[in-house]
Amino acid sequence: MILYTLSQITQRYGKRTVLDIDHLEIEAGRIYALLGPNGAGKTTLLNILGFLEMPTTGRMTFNGQPVEASRTAILHLRRQVVLVDQHPIMFSTTVCSNIEFGLKIREMGKADRQRTVDEVLDTVGLRQFKFAAAHELSGGETQRLALARALALAPRVLLCDEPTASVDAENQAVISVLLQQINVTRGTTIIFTTHDRLQAAALAQQTLVLENGRRAATTYENSFAGTLIPGDNGQLHCTLHGKVQIPISTPQPGCRPIRSGRIYIDPEKITLSRTADQQEPGRDVTGTIMLIMAEGEKIRVVVNIGVLMVVLMDRASYQHHCPAIGATVTLRFAANALTLLDACDPPS
Amino acid sequence: MSFFLESFSAAIRLVASLDPELLTIVRVSLTVSCIATVFAALIGIPAGFAIAYGQLPGKRILITILNTLLALPTVVIGLFVYTFISRRGIFGPLDLLYTQQAMIIGQFILIVPQITALTIAAVSRVDERYRKTAKTLGADTWQTVLVVLREGRFGIGAAVISAFGRVISEIGISMMLGGNIKGFTRTMTTAMALEYDKGSFILAVALGLVLMTLSLGMNILFNLIQGRSRR
């Protein structure tokens, strides 16, 4: 069942367009990860999905009904969706009163409120802090309390803005498990933003990538600021973050001589081989393997070549090359591996 | 030095004996200042909140004007109100001059800008995330406003207390619009000025002590409330 449909949605602040989405559908009961660099429009999209901001232009439906801009309609929709901020703020009262806030608004009776408060505090493991001042909790506990405050309202959609970005490793694990548990036991649709591709892969059933306010047809990884410089013999040199040079055998069609912008390198179009194998100077880049993990039918290998480059290998290739963590390997980039996402003229 | 000590000990005896004249002066002062503060708070807090919270056109100009009005001398307000309520003024027929009502009007004008400006500052300091959090938890506009007010309550409380401190200790308005009529419009500050003119310091010092004690009491009460909320 489709819960949200967004068509031709744009959001502008002054003359700046921060979000421009042609089409997006969100299915009910699933977990979505929203990936993208800072300023990509992730938080703006969450605010729109949480009915906290209305888009400048475009059409939006929720549960099959068009979203109307009237105050009453928005309030009704907002009571079905809760957004948990990256740095959640607690009202200057007790843990219990913080959770009760939304329940009182919904005119729930005192006995039911207390029962709900106890339930959600048990879920997030904060029962012992029920009567503590909310401001005295640690960062991780605050994040869990924010989840409890949202859960108490039994929302259809839970939006989380970087839920684990500002907490320690222990709380990151707790929050990740909680999000999965909420999705499975309550059927709540969860949409969370993150920079962490691995977290997105581990938690989400679907990943959406934003680049400069637009949906990008990439997997977010291998997305770098870079410059394309034409070299000799029809080669194109790509400089990532101004420090790592990658040779590409043929220039991208339609590329102007020197272009800068966001460069995406398709991890499936990179060939990994052991350094001992035949290596062509000027065509290959060497690096050290940092991480190897299975991801469905593919093997994800992260190689440090000055930047962390993700390579997706099929199992046959993996078994042939047998890469090991710490080993030095060579990477070769296919001619069509590189896409310039948002070109601009380089600074003079 | 001995003169000061004699006056001081005599003043303490006067306060301790609950001198009827002293009590009347204190009662008039408190009545006028409390009523002026309540009315100013009823106008200043919502106005300050609306300016800080809303997207009003000319907001910056409004705040600049309010900040300028904070420095308005009491005698200027006294003169201004006098032109309206004196026999020749447009409100002359209401016979307000040299009454407590006239003093209340003057003091109200004195502290409305102060409460408004300090409420703007207090509400502006409330973290924007409170508003967003209240909204996402399902609060409507009024419930969101109450959340912001609750989070800014100490700043707003401080605004009201400082405004009360300003009116209880002012003299220009009370003298010009009240006329320092014994038992009727004589306040602590006008009485102190009169006693000073007469060279009689005992009542003046006694009233000064009461004034300082009141101010101290208000601040202690405020700090207690603030401390309790932070625990």
Chai-1 contact restraints between the chains, C-beta under 6 A:
chainA,res_idxA,chainB,res_idxB,connection_type,confidence,min_distance_angstrom,max_distance_angstrom,comment,restraint_id
A,G50,B,T136,contact,1.0,0.0,6.0,A-B,restraint_1
A,L52,B,K135,contact,1.0,0.0,6.0,A-B,restraint_2
A,L75,B,D140,contact,1.0,0.0,6.0,A-B,restraint_3
A,R79,B,G138,contact,1.0,0.0,6.0,A-B,restraint_4
A,V82,B,T136,contact,1.0,0.0,6.0,A-B,restraint_5
A,L83,B,T136,contact,1.0,0.0,6.0,A-B,restraint_6
A,I89,B,D127,contact,1.0,0.0,6.0,A-B,restraint_7
A,I89,B,R129,contact,1.0,0.0,6.0,A-B,restraint_8
A,I89,B,T133,contact,1.0,0.0,6.0,A-B,restraint_9
A,F101,B,L137,contact,1.0,0.0,6.0,A-B,restraint_10
A,G102,B,L137,contact,1.0,0.0,6.0,A-B,restraint_11
A,G102,B,G138,contact,1.0,0.0,6.0,A-B,restraint_12
A,I105,B,G138,contact,1.0,0.0,6.0,A-B,restraint_13
A,I105,B,A139,contact,1.0,0.0,6.0,A-B,restraint_14
